[in-house]
């Protein structure tokens, strides 16, 4: 597993107990099959679909991973993630 794969797994694990763990694990498992981008996209899709609240740091990490994967930052799932950010005090 390379560094980017590890980052995707860590990103996914941030949402344990906020997102259905079976759905989350299925998405993370794509990494083990060489489908890193699919794993990341699926995690983001699930976060958006189930409207899981995220914090600014998690959003920033998603954007960083998006850039590392050379994905389009205007992807609908990523755009929706921004709407899920909750303010932290």
SESE-522174 format. One record per residue (C-alpha): x, y, z. Coordinates in steps of 0.02 Angstrom, whole numbers, padded with zeros to 5 digits, always signed. Example, Ala and Ser with C-alpha at 12.3 -4.5 7.8 and 13.67 -1.06 7.14 Angstrom:
2
+00615-00225+00390 +00684-00053+00357 
This chain:
89
+00000+00000+00000 +00073+00167-00051 +00062+00332+00044 -00089+00395-00053 -00181+00231-00019 -00146+00252+00167 -00211+00431+00163 -00373+00374+00082 -00396+00237+00213 -00363+00362+00353 -00484+00485+00273 -00619+00352+00267 -00588+00300+00446 -00625+00478+00503 -00808+00442+00471 -00828+00280+00569 -00986+00290+00673 -01047+00441+00574 -01075+00341+00416 -01139+00163+00407 -00982+00062+00446 -01022-00073+00318 -01042+00054+00178 -00884+00140+00234 -00783-00020+00242 -00844-00074+00070 -00782+00092+00000 -00615+00080+00091 -00592-00098+00026 -00576-00030-00151 -00402+00030-00101 -00347-00150-00077 -00400-00188-00255 -00298-00047-00331 -00449+00068-00347 -00390+00214-00242 -00486+00346-00339 -00645+00243-00335 -00625+00221-00146 -00610+00409-00122 -00755+00449-00239 -00865+00321-00153 -00827+00388+00020 -00868+00565-00039 -01027+00503-00124 -01085+00418+00036 -01047+00573+00140 -01150+00677+00020 -01291+00553-00001 -01314+00528+00185 -01279+00711+00225 -01144+00672+00353 -01083+00830+00438 -00897+00862+00418 -00779+00991+00489 -00669+01113+00396 -00512+01006+00422 -00599+00854+00347 -00655+00957+00198 -00479+01026+00175 -00410+00849+00179 -00537+00796+00047 -00479+00937-00066 -00296+00891-00037 -00333+00710-00081 -00431+00765-00233 -00280+00863-00293 -00162+00717-00259 -00277+00604-00360 -00284+00737-00497 -00473+00735-00491 -00589+00876-00540 -00620+00985-00386 -00788+01031-00462 -00851+00852-00451 -01029+00855-00385 -00985+00753-00229 -00845+00871-00181 -00951+01024-00212 -01085+00951-00099 -00957+00912+00038 -00930+01099+00060 -01114+01115+00105 -01093+00984+00242 -00963+01083+00340 -01017+01122+00517 -00943+01265+00615 -00834+01215+00761 -00820+01323+00915 
